[in-house]
Amino acid sequence: MSRSAGRDATASSHTQRRRRRSGVCSLLGAALLLSTGLTSGAAAADAQSTQWALSAMNAEEMWKVSTGEGVKIAVIDTGVNPDTPALKGQVLADEVPESLAHKATEDDEGHGTTMAELIAGTGAGGGLKGLAPGAKVVPYRVAMKAETGPESRKFPDLADVIRAVADSDVKIINMSFGGEFHVPDIEKAITYAHSKGKLMITSAVTNPESKHAVGYPAAYPYVVGVAATDASGKVINRSEESNFVDVAAPGQDLASYCDTVRRSSCDGNEGIDGAAALTSASAALVWSAHPDWTANQVLGSIIDTAGRDWEKDDPSTFLGYGLVRPRRVLENPDFKPGPADTDPLARENDRSMFDKSGKPAAESGKPAAEDSSDSNNTTLWVVLGGAAAALALGGGAFAVLRSRRSS
């Protein structure tokens, strides 16, 4: 698939229809990219005053029906600090297997703590109010770019974490990061987690400074790739335009922790990862209200009710199937979710990462990523963004006003 030249509402009519998932394949251990943006903006005395996404998504009305109670979400990230006022009682650190628990509750970056609060924060002490404040978080820590040597080897591999979560009673796996390298063991772990009924959600992001066209884990089958918007309704610079965008959610200018001791928050965050967290929280709201539904039914309901102005069978490379609107599911007690065993992303997921000969199925015109012998552990690398496409918000629900993908 070739990218369209621009990312505004007048994107080229020659933008190709969304392909099934395939990708540039290369091995760099378990290397992934992490889009943080945690230190931008001025300190906010009350983080909730900056939480425009809650009002845009009409959270107060949704909480009358569901708060996410009874749903556990694994946050695989920089760790989660369970002692922030908004996360007291919300983090189930004891449920992390000892072999995978190294510094799971020590978050030196603030990224994982921010994602956890966006999902399940109570808002206590002026902290973030999560979209699903009744849900619980199970924290996992994987290695960061600056962590090398013996210490970095103590952190678990992403594939091992995913498998452990798959064998637990966690329903949703949140991975607010993205990268440009395919790691076969991670793909196998994701396939296993899917077989165990888990819903996996990640940021749809790649590195625009590289020539690689694919972002992982969003490009893997069974992973929901989430694009991000700002408060004015634009797909933000760091968000990806690709076949691997499945849905979109608010992501820019979400308050985040900006100091190493987690005593203050910053607004003006330009990262996209909060969009994945809010989508995980949206899924938790729906699953809590309908505990007998499968992951397929929860995801299918989110796709069916997503805000878009194009046909559902012609998803956008910018916004996928549209902007998540869990309120549309929760406000209808008779909502029909579809068959329990039908994958709502079957068209996207029905393609191997490899061709018939067993070679990497690289996208046409895109060079394969370089190989690397660095396979010691999972390392997350910083990624920057691209340009923007326009859409609009209104009345607590999302209305999309950009041109859809051409057929």
TORKOL-4160 file (C-alpha; in steps of 0.2 Angstrom, whole numbers, padded with zeros to 4 digits, m for minus):
407
<pt num="1" X="0000" Y="0000" Z="0000"/>
<pt num="2" X="0006" Y="0017" Z="m0004"/>
<pt num="3" X="0003" Y="0032" Z="0008"/>
<pt num="4" X="m0007" Y="0046" Z="0001"/>
<pt num="5" X="0003" Y="0062" Z="m0001"/>
<pt num="6" X="m0007" Y="0072" Z="0012"/>
<pt num="7" X="m0016" Y="0070" Z="0028"/>
<pt num="8" X="m0030" Y="0083" Z="0027"/>
<pt num="9" X="m0048" Y="0082" Z="0022"/>
<pt num="10" X="m0043" Y="0083" Z="0003"/>
<pt num="11" X="m0032" Y="0067" Z="0003"/>
<pt num="12" X="m0029" Y="0060" Z="m0014"/>
<pt num="13" X="m0043" Y="0050" Z="m0022"/>
<pt num="14" X="m0030" Y="0037" Z="m0026"/>
<pt num="15" X="m0027" Y="0032" Z="m0008"/>
<pt num="16" X="m0029" Y="0013" Z="m0009"/>
<pt num="17" X="m0043" Y="0004" Z="0000"/>
<pt num="18" X="m0037" Y="m0004" Z="0017"/>
<pt num="19" X="m0028" Y="m0020" Z="0014"/>
<pt num="20" X="m0028" Y="m0035" Z="0025"/>
<pt num="21" X="m0014" Y="m0035" Z="0038"/>
<pt num="22" X="0003" Y="m0039" Z="0031"/>
<pt num="23" X="0019" Y="m0030" Z="0034"/>
<pt num="24" X="0038" Y="m0027" Z="0033"/>
<pt num="25" X="0046" Y="m0040" Z="0043"/>
<pt num="26" X="0063" Y="m0040" Z="0052"/>
<pt num="27" X="0070" Y="m0045" Z="0068"/>
<pt num="28" X="0077" Y="m0033" Z="0081"/>
<pt num="29" X="0075" Y="m0043" Z="0096"/>
<pt num="30" X="0058" Y="m0037" Z="0103"/>
<pt num="31" X="0062" Y="m0019" Z="0098"/>
<pt num="32" X="0047" Y="m0007" Z="0098"/>
<pt num="33" X="0044" Y="0012" Z="0098"/>
<pt num="34" X="0037" Y="0021" Z="0112"/>
<pt num="35" X="0028" Y="0038" Z="0109"/>
<pt num="36" X="0028" Y="0047" Z="0126"/>
<pt num="37" X="0027" Y="0066" Z="0125"/>
<pt num="38" X="0026" Y="0066" Z="0144"/>
<pt num="39" X="0036" Y="0082" Z="0148"/>
<pt num="40" X="0028" Y="0095" Z="0137"/>
<pt num="41" X="0016" Y="0108" Z="0143"/>
<pt num="42" X="0014" Y="0118" Z="0159"/>
<pt num="43" X="0010" Y="0110" Z="0176"/>
<pt num="44" X="m0008" Y="0108" Z="0179"/>
<pt num="45" X="m0014" Y="0110" Z="0197"/>
<pt num="46" X="m0029" Y="0100" Z="0194"/>
<pt num="47" X="m0027" Y="0087" Z="0180"/>
<pt num="48" X="m0046" Y="0084" Z="0178"/>
<pt num="49" X="m0048" Y="0102" Z="0172"/>
<pt num="50" X="m0039" Y="0097" Z="0156"/>
<pt num="51" X="m0048" Y="0081" Z="0153"/>
<pt num="52" X="m0058" Y="0087" Z="0138"/>
<pt num="53" X="m0060" Y="0069" Z="0132"/>
<pt num="54" X="m0072" Y="0065" Z="0146"/>
<pt num="55" X="m0085" Y="0078" Z="0142"/>
<pt num="56" X="m0083" Y="0075" Z="0123"/>
<pt num="57" X="m0087" Y="0056" Z="0126"/>
<pt num="58" X="m0101" Y="0061" Z="0138"/>
<pt num="59" X="m0093" Y="0051" Z="0152"/>
<pt num="60" X="m0105" Y="0056" Z="0165"/>
<pt num="61" X="m0120" Y="0049" Z="0156"/>
<pt num="62" X="m0110" Y="0033" Z="0153"/>
<pt num="63" X="m0106" Y="0031" Z="0171"/>
<pt num="64" X="m0124" Y="0030" Z="0175"/>
<pt num="65" X="m0124" Y="0013" Z="0166"/>
<pt num="66" X="m0107" Y="0007" Z="0168"/>
<pt num="67" X="m0090" Y="0012" Z="0176"/>
<pt num="68" X="m0080" Y="m0004" Z="0170"/>
<pt num="69" X="m0083" Y="m0013" Z="0186"/>
<pt num="70" X="m0078" Y="m0031" Z="0186"/>
<pt num="71" X="m0066" Y="m0029" Z="0171"/>
<pt num="72" X="m0047" Y="m0031" Z="0173"/>
<pt num="73" X="m0035" Y="m0022" Z="0161"/>
<pt num="74" X="m0017" Y="m0027" Z="0159"/>
<pt num="75" X="m0006" Y="m0011" Z="0156"/>
<pt num="76" X="0010" Y="m0016" Z="0148"/>
<pt num="77" X="0021" Y="m0001" Z="0149"/>
<pt num="78" X="0034" Y="0008" Z="0159"/>
<pt num="79" X="0026" Y="0001" Z="0175"/>
<pt num="80" X="0012" Y="0009" Z="0185"/>
<pt num="81" X="0014" Y="0018" Z="0201"/>
<pt num="82" X="0000" Y="0012" Z="0212"/>
<pt num="83" X="0002" Y="0025" Z="0226"/>
<pt num="84" X="m0004" Y="0040" Z="0216"/>
<pt num="85" X="m0020" Y="0047" Z="0224"/>
<pt num="86" X="m0030" Y="0042" Z="0209"/>
<pt num="87" X="m0024" Y="0024" Z="0208"/>
<pt num="88" X="m0025" Y="0019" Z="0226"/>
<pt num="89" X="m0035" Y="0003" Z="0226"/>
<pt num="90" X="m0035" Y="0002" Z="0207"/>
<pt num="91" X="m0019" Y="m0008" Z="0204"/>
<pt num="92" X="m0018" Y="m0026" Z="0206"/>
<pt num="93" X="0001" Y="m0028" Z="0208"/>
<pt num="94" X="m0001" Y="m0045" Z="0217"/>
<pt num="95" X="m0008" Y="m0053" Z="0201"/>
<pt num="96" X="0008" Y="m0051" Z="0191"/>
<pt num="97" X="0018" Y="m0067" Z="0191"/>
<pt num="98" X="0034" Y="m0065" Z="0201"/>
<pt num="99" X="0045" Y="m0070" Z="0186"/>
<pt num="100" X="0037" Y="m0055" Z="0177"/>
<pt num="101" X="0036" Y="m0042" Z="0191"/>
<pt num="102" X="0052" Y="m0033" Z="0190"/>
<pt num="103" X="0049" Y="m0015" Z="0194"/>
<pt num="104" X="0031" Y="m0017" Z="0188"/>
<pt num="105" X="0026" Y="m0004" Z="0201"/>
<pt num="106" X="0040" Y="0007" Z="0199"/>
<pt num="107" X="0037" Y="0020" Z="0185"/>
<pt num="108" X="0052" Y="0031" Z="0182"/>
<pt num="109" X="0044" Y="0038" Z="0166"/>
<pt num="110" X="0026" Y="0042" Z="0171"/>
<pt num="111" X="0020" Y="0034" Z="0155"/>
<pt num="112" X="0012" Y="0018" Z="0161"/>
<pt num="113" X="0005" Y="0028" Z="0177"/>
<pt num="114" X="m0003" Y="0040" Z="0165"/>
<pt num="115" X="m0011" Y="0026" Z="0154"/>
<pt num="116" X="m0017" Y="0018" Z="0170"/>
<pt num="117" X="m0026" Y="0034" Z="0176"/>
<pt num="118" X="m0033" Y="0037" Z="0159"/>
<pt num="119" X="m0041" Y="0020" Z="0160"/>
<pt num="120" X="m0046" Y="0018" Z="0178"/>
<pt num="121" X="m0041" Y="0033" Z="0189"/>
<pt num="122" X="m0053" Y="0038" Z="0202"/>
<pt num="123" X="m0049" Y="0057" Z="0201"/>
<pt num="124" X="m0044" Y="0057" Z="0220"/>
<pt num="125" X="m0032" Y="0071" Z="0225"/>
<pt num="126" X="m0034" Y="0080" Z="0209"/>
<pt num="127" X="m0027" Y="0066" Z="0199"/>
<pt num="128" X="m0034" Y="0059" Z="0182"/>
<pt num="129" X="m0052" Y="0053" Z="0181"/>
<pt num="130" X="m0052" Y="0037" Z="0171"/>
<pt num="131" X="m0065" Y="0034" Z="0158"/>
<pt num="132" X="m0068" Y="0017" Z="0167"/>
<pt num="133" X="m0065" Y="0021" Z="0185"/>
<pt num="134" X="m0073" Y="0005" Z="0191"/>
<pt num="135" X="m0061" Y="m0006" Z="0181"/>
<pt num="136" X="m0044" Y="m0013" Z="0189"/>
<pt num="137" X="m0027" Y="m0012" Z="0181"/>
<pt num="138" X="m0014" Y="m0026" Z="0182"/>
<pt num="139" X="0003" Y="m0018" Z="0179"/>
<pt num="140" X="0018" Y="m0024" Z="0168"/>
<pt num="141" X="0035" Y="m0017" Z="0165"/>
<pt num="142" X="0046" Y="m0019" Z="0150"/>
<pt num="143" X="0063" Y="m0011" Z="0146"/>
<pt num="144" X="0066" Y="0007" Z="0140"/>
<pt num="145" X="0078" Y="0014" Z="0128"/>
<pt num="146" X="0090" Y="0021" Z="0141"/>
<pt num="147" X="0090" Y="0004" Z="0150"/>
<pt num="148" X="0105" Y="m0006" Z="0145"/>
<pt num="149" X="0117" Y="m0019" Z="0153"/>
<pt num="150" X="0112" Y="m0031" Z="0167"/>
<pt num="151" X="0097" Y="m0021" Z="0173"/>
<pt num="152" X="0088" Y="m0021" Z="0157"/>
<pt num="153" X="0089" Y="m0040" Z="0156"/>
<pt num="154" X="0079" Y="m0041" Z="0172"/>
<pt num="155" X="0063" Y="m0035" Z="0163"/>
<pt num="156" X="0052" Y="m0048" Z="0155"/>
<pt num="157" X="0050" Y="m0050" Z="0136"/>
<pt num="158" X="0034" Y="m0043" Z="0129"/>
<pt num="159" X="0030" Y="m0060" Z="0122"/>
<pt num="160" X="0031" Y="m0068" Z="0139"/>
<pt num="161" X="0020" Y="m0054" Z="0147"/>
<pt num="162" X="0007" Y="m0057" Z="0134"/>
<pt num="163" X="0006" Y="m0075" Z="0136"/>
<pt num="164" X="0005" Y="m0073" Z="0155"/>
<pt num="165" X="m0009" Y="m0061" Z="0153"/>
<pt num="166" X="m0018" Y="m0073" Z="0141"/>
<pt num="167" X="m0018" Y="m0086" Z="0155"/>
<pt num="168" X="m0026" Y="m0075" Z="0168"/>
<pt num="169" X="m0043" Y="m0068" Z="0170"/>
<pt num="170" X="m0038" Y="m0051" Z="0163"/>
<pt num="171" X="m0050" Y="m0047" Z="0148"/>
<pt num="172" X="m0041" Y="m0032" Z="0140"/>
<pt num="173" X="m0022" Y="m0029" Z="0136"/>
<pt num="174" X="m0017" Y="m0011" Z="0133"/>
<pt num="175" X="m0001" Y="m0008" Z="0124"/>
<pt num="176" X="0001" Y="0011" Z="0122"/>
<pt num="177" X="0016" Y="0010" Z="0111"/>
<pt num="178" X="0021" Y="0006" Z="0093"/>
<pt num="179" X="0036" Y="0001" Z="0083"/>
<pt num="180" X="0043" Y="m0004" Z="0066"/>
<pt num="181" X="0050" Y="m0021" Z="0069"/>
<pt num="182" X="0041" Y="m0038" Z="0067"/>
<pt num="183" X="0046" Y="m0050" Z="0080"/>
<pt num="184" X="0039" Y="m0068" Z="0077"/>
<pt num="185" X="0038" Y="m0073" Z="0095"/>
<pt num="186" X="0027" Y="m0058" Z="0099"/>
<pt num="187" X="0015" Y="m0062" Z="0085"/>
<pt num="188" X="0014" Y="m0080" Z="0091"/>
<pt num="189" X="0010" Y="m0073" Z="0109"/>
<pt num="190" X="m0003" Y="m0062" Z="0102"/>
<pt num="191" X="m0011" Y="m0076" Z="0092"/>
<pt num="192" X="m0011" Y="m0086" Z="0108"/>
<pt num="193" X="m0019" Y="m0072" Z="0118"/>
<pt num="194" X="m0033" Y="m0070" Z="0105"/>
<pt num="195" X="m0036" Y="m0089" Z="0106"/>
<pt num="196" X="m0039" Y="m0086" Z="0125"/>
<pt num="197" X="m0052" Y="m0073" Z="0122"/>
<pt num="198" X="m0042" Y="m0057" Z="0126"/>
<pt num="199" X="m0045" Y="m0040" Z="0118"/>
<pt num="200" X="m0029" Y="m0032" Z="0113"/>
<pt num="201" X="m0027" Y="m0013" Z="0110"/>
<pt num="202" X="m0012" Y="m0003" Z="0105"/>
<pt num="203" X="m0007" Y="0014" Z="0097"/>
<pt num="204" X="m0007" Y="0015" Z="0078"/>
<pt num="205" X="0010" Y="0024" Z="0077"/>
<pt num="206" X="0026" Y="0022" Z="0066"/>
<pt num="207" X="0042" Y="0032" Z="0064"/>
<pt num="208" X="0040" Y="0045" Z="0050"/>
<pt num="209" X="0058" Y="0048" Z="0049"/>
<pt num="210" X="0061" Y="0030" Z="0044"/>
<pt num="211" X="0056" Y="0022" Z="0028"/>
<pt num="212" X="0046" Y="0008" Z="0036"/>
<pt num="213" X="0028" Y="0008" Z="0033"/>
<pt num="214" X="0022" Y="m0003" Z="0046"/>
<pt num="215" X="0019" Y="m0001" Z="0065"/>
<pt num="216" X="0019" Y="m0015" Z="0077"/>
<pt num="217" X="0010" Y="m0022" Z="0087"/>
<pt num="218" X="m0004" Y="m0013" Z="0078"/>
<pt num="219" X="0000" Y="m0022" Z="0061"/>
<pt num="220" X="m0002" Y="m0039" Z="0069"/>
<pt num="221" X="m0018" Y="m0049" Z="0067"/>
<pt num="222" X="m0030" Y="m0048" Z="0082"/>
<pt num="223" X="m0023" Y="m0031" Z="0088"/>
<pt num="224" X="m0034" Y="m0016" Z="0088"/>
<pt num="225" X="m0024" Y="m0001" Z="0081"/>
<pt num="226" X="m0030" Y="0016" Z="0088"/>
<pt num="227" X="m0027" Y="0033" Z="0080"/>
<pt num="228" X="m0028" Y="0049" Z="0090"/>
<pt num="229" X="m0037" Y="0066" Z="0088"/>
<pt num="230" X="m0036" Y="0082" Z="0097"/>
<pt num="231" X="m0050" Y="0092" Z="0105"/>
<pt num="232" X="m0054" Y="0101" Z="0088"/>
<pt num="233" X="m0056" Y="0085" Z="0079"/>
<pt num="234" X="m0040" Y="0083" Z="0070"/>
<pt num="235" X="m0030" Y="0067" Z="0068"/>
<pt num="236" X="m0014" Y="0073" Z="0077"/>
<pt num="237" X="0003" Y="0074" Z="0070"/>
<pt num="238" X="0010" Y="0058" Z="0078"/>
<pt num="239" X="m0004" Y="0047" Z="0073"/>
<pt num="240" X="m0002" Y="0035" Z="0059"/>
<pt num="241" X="m0011" Y="0034" Z="0042"/>
<pt num="242" X="m0011" Y="0016" Z="0037"/>
<pt num="243" X="m0021" Y="0000" Z="0034"/>
<pt num="244" X="m0018" Y="m0004" Z="0053"/>
<pt num="245" X="m0028" Y="0010" Z="0060"/>
<pt num="246" X="m0044" Y="0001" Z="0066"/>
<pt num="247" X="m0053" Y="0015" Z="0076"/>
<pt num="248" X="m0049" Y="0032" Z="0083"/>
<pt num="249" X="m0050" Y="0041" Z="0100"/>
<pt num="250" X="m0045" Y="0057" Z="0109"/>
<pt num="251" X="m0026" Y="0058" Z="0111"/>
<pt num="252" X="m0019" Y="0075" Z="0111"/>
<pt num="253" X="m0018" Y="0087" Z="0126"/>
<pt num="254" X="m0022" Y="0074" Z="0139"/>
<pt num="255" X="m0014" Y="0078" Z="0155"/>
<pt num="256" X="0001" Y="0066" Z="0160"/>
<pt num="257" X="0014" Y="0065" Z="0173"/>
<pt num="258" X="0029" Y="0075" Z="0170"/>
<pt num="259" X="0040" Y="0073" Z="0185"/>
<pt num="260" X="0050" Y="0058" Z="0191"/>
<pt num="261" X="0041" Y="0058" Z="0208"/>
<pt num="262" X="0024" Y="0059" Z="0201"/>
<pt num="263" X="0019" Y="0074" Z="0211"/>
<pt num="264" X="0012" Y="0085" Z="0196"/>
<pt num="265" X="0005" Y="0083" Z="0179"/>
<pt num="266" X="0007" Y="0092" Z="0163"/>
<pt num="267" X="m0005" Y="0097" Z="0150"/>
<pt num="268" X="m0001" Y="0100" Z="0131"/>
<pt num="269" X="0004" Y="0082" Z="0129"/>
<pt num="270" X="0007" Y="0079" Z="0110"/>
<pt num="271" X="0008" Y="0060" Z="0112"/>
<pt num="272" X="m0005" Y="0048" Z="0104"/>
<pt num="273" X="m0005" Y="0034" Z="0117"/>
<pt num="274" X="m0019" Y="0041" Z="0127"/>
<pt num="275" X="m0031" Y="0036" Z="0113"/>
<pt num="276" X="m0027" Y="0018" Z="0115"/>
<pt num="277" X="m0030" Y="0019" Z="0134"/>
<pt num="278" X="m0047" Y="0028" Z="0131"/>
<pt num="279" X="m0051" Y="0014" Z="0119"/>
<pt num="280" X="m0047" Y="0001" Z="0132"/>
<pt num="281" X="m0057" Y="0010" Z="0144"/>
<pt num="282" X="m0072" Y="0011" Z="0132"/>
<pt num="283" X="m0071" Y="m0008" Z="0130"/>
<pt num="284" X="m0071" Y="m0010" Z="0149"/>
<pt num="285" X="m0087" Y="0000" Z="0150"/>
<pt num="286" X="m0095" Y="m0011" Z="0137"/>
<pt num="287" X="m0089" Y="m0027" Z="0144"/>
<pt num="288" X="m0094" Y="m0023" Z="0162"/>
<pt num="289" X="m0112" Y="m0019" Z="0156"/>
<pt num="290" X="m0112" Y="m0035" Z="0146"/>
<pt num="291" X="m0101" Y="m0047" Z="0155"/>
<pt num="292" X="m0107" Y="m0062" Z="0145"/>
<pt num="293" X="m0101" Y="m0055" Z="0128"/>
<pt num="294" X="m0085" Y="m0061" Z="0120"/>
<pt num="295" X="m0070" Y="m0050" Z="0115"/>
<pt num="296" X="m0077" Y="m0051" Z="0097"/>
<pt num="297" X="m0094" Y="m0045" Z="0103"/>
<pt num="298" X="m0087" Y="m0030" Z="0113"/>
<pt num="299" X="m0075" Y="m0025" Z="0098"/>
<pt num="300" X="m0089" Y="m0027" Z="0086"/>
<pt num="301" X="m0101" Y="m0016" Z="0096"/>
<pt num="302" X="m0087" Y="m0002" Z="0096"/>
<pt num="303" X="m0084" Y="m0004" Z="0078"/>
<pt num="304" X="m0103" Y="m0004" Z="0074"/>
<pt num="305" X="m0106" Y="0012" Z="0084"/>
<pt num="306" X="m0090" Y="0022" Z="0079"/>
<pt num="307" X="m0093" Y="0039" Z="0072"/>
<pt num="308" X="m0090" Y="0040" Z="0053"/>
<pt num="309" X="m0097" Y="0047" Z="0037"/>
<pt num="310" X="m0092" Y="0033" Z="0026"/>
<pt num="311" X="m0098" Y="0016" Z="0023"/>
<pt num="312" X="m0093" Y="0003" Z="0036"/>
<pt num="313" X="m0085" Y="m0008" Z="0023"/>
<pt num="314" X="m0073" Y="0005" Z="0017"/>
<pt num="315" X="m0063" Y="0010" Z="0032"/>
<pt num="316" X="m0052" Y="0025" Z="0032"/>
<pt num="317" X="m0033" Y="0024" Z="0032"/>
<pt num="318" X="m0033" Y="0039" Z="0045"/>
<pt num="319" X="m0048" Y="0034" Z="0056"/>
<pt num="320" X="m0051" Y="0016" Z="0053"/>
<pt num="321" X="m0069" Y="0012" Z="0056"/>
<pt num="322" X="m0072" Y="0029" Z="0065"/>
<pt num="323" X="m0071" Y="0037" Z="0082"/>
<pt num="324" X="m0076" Y="0026" Z="0097"/>
<pt num="325" X="m0093" Y="0030" Z="0105"/>
<pt num="326" X="m0096" Y="0017" Z="0119"/>
<pt num="327" X="m0111" Y="0028" Z="0124"/>
<pt num="328" X="m0120" Y="0022" Z="0109"/>
<pt num="329" X="m0119" Y="0004" Z="0115"/>
<pt num="330" X="m0123" Y="0008" Z="0133"/>
<pt num="331" X="m0138" Y="0019" Z="0130"/>
<pt num="332" X="m0146" Y="0005" Z="0121"/>
<pt num="333" X="m0150" Y="m0010" Z="0133"/>
<pt num="334" X="m0156" Y="m0020" Z="0118"/>
<pt num="335" X="m0140" Y="m0018" Z="0108"/>
<pt num="336" X="m0137" Y="m0033" Z="0097"/>
<pt num="337" X="m0118" Y="m0037" Z="0097"/>
<pt num="338" X="m0117" Y="m0050" Z="0083"/>
<pt num="339" X="m0111" Y="m0068" Z="0084"/>
<pt num="340" X="m0099" Y="m0072" Z="0099"/>
<pt num="341" X="m0087" Y="m0082" Z="0087"/>
<pt num="342" X="m0086" Y="m0069" Z="0073"/>
<pt num="343" X="m0070" Y="m0058" Z="0072"/>
<pt num="344" X="m0076" Y="m0041" Z="0067"/>
<pt num="345" X="m0059" Y="m0038" Z="0060"/>
<pt num="346" X="m0059" Y="m0054" Z="0050"/>
<pt num="347" X="m0055" Y="m0045" Z="0034"/>
<pt num="348" X="m0040" Y="m0037" Z="0041"/>
<pt num="349" X="m0034" Y="m0052" Z="0051"/>
<pt num="350" X="m0035" Y="m0064" Z="0037"/>
<pt num="351" X="m0018" Y="m0063" Z="0030"/>
<pt num="352" X="m0001" Y="m0070" Z="0036"/>
<pt num="353" X="0014" Y="m0059" Z="0040"/>
<pt num="354" X="0023" Y="m0071" Z="0027"/>
<pt num="355" X="0020" Y="m0075" Z="0009"/>
<pt num="356" X="0018" Y="m0093" Z="0003"/>
<pt num="357" X="0037" Y="m0096" Z="0001"/>
<pt num="358" X="0039" Y="m0091" Z="0020"/>
<pt num="359" X="0047" Y="m0075" Z="0016"/>
<pt num="360" X="0042" Y="m0058" Z="0024"/>
<pt num="361" X="0026" Y="m0051" Z="0016"/>
<pt num="362" X="0033" Y="m0033" Z="0014"/>
<pt num="363" X="0021" Y="m0020" Z="0007"/>
<pt num="364" X="0024" Y="m0015" Z="m0011"/>
<pt num="365" X="0037" Y="m0002" Z="m0014"/>
<pt num="366" X="0042" Y="m0002" Z="0004"/>
<pt num="367" X="0060" Y="m0008" Z="0009"/>
<pt num="368" X="0061" Y="m0021" Z="0022"/>
<pt num="369" X="0068" Y="m0016" Z="0039"/>
<pt num="370" X="0086" Y="m0020" Z="0043"/>
<pt num="371" X="0090" Y="m0035" Z="0053"/>
<pt num="372" X="0098" Y="m0034" Z="0070"/>
<pt num="373" X="0106" Y="m0047" Z="0081"/>
<pt num="374" X="0100" Y="m0037" Z="0097"/>
<pt num="375" X="0087" Y="m0050" Z="0104"/>
<pt num="376" X="0091" Y="m0049" Z="0122"/>
<pt num="377" X="0074" Y="m0042" Z="0128"/>
<pt num="378" X="0060" Y="m0030" Z="0124"/>
<pt num="379" X="0066" Y="m0012" Z="0121"/>
<pt num="380" X="0055" Y="0002" Z="0118"/>
<pt num="381" X="0061" Y="0017" Z="0107"/>
<pt num="382" X="0054" Y="0034" Z="0105"/>
<pt num="383" X="0044" Y="0038" Z="0090"/>
<pt num="384" X="0039" Y="0055" Z="0082"/>
<pt num="385" X="0024" Y="0059" Z="0072"/>
<pt num="386" X="0018" Y="0065" Z="0055"/>
<pt num="387" X="0005" Y="0077" Z="0049"/>
<pt num="388" X="m0014" Y="0079" Z="0052"/>
<pt num="389" X="m0031" Y="0075" Z="0044"/>
<pt num="390" X="m0047" Y="0084" Z="0049"/>
<pt num="391" X="m0063" Y="0078" Z="0057"/>
<pt num="392" X="m0076" Y="0086" Z="0070"/>
<pt num="393" X="m0083" Y="0083" Z="0087"/>
<pt num="394" X="m0100" Y="0088" Z="0093"/>
<pt num="395" X="m0113" Y="0085" Z="0107"/>
<pt num="396" X="m0103" Y="0072" Z="0116"/>
<pt num="397" X="m0103" Y="0061" Z="0101"/>
<pt num="398" X="m0090" Y="0061" Z="0087"/>
<pt num="399" X="m0095" Y="0066" Z="0069"/>
<pt num="400" X="m0082" Y="0063" Z="0056"/>
<pt num="401" X="m0081" Y="0076" Z="0042"/>
<pt num="402" X="m0066" Y="0070" Z="0032"/>
<pt num="403" X="m0066" Y="0062" Z="0015"/>
<pt num="404" X="m0066" Y="0043" Z="0016"/>
<pt num="405" X="m0054" Y="0031" Z="0008"/>
<pt num="406" X="m0057" Y="0029" Z="m0010"/>
<pt num="407" X="m0062" Y="0012" Z="m0018"/>
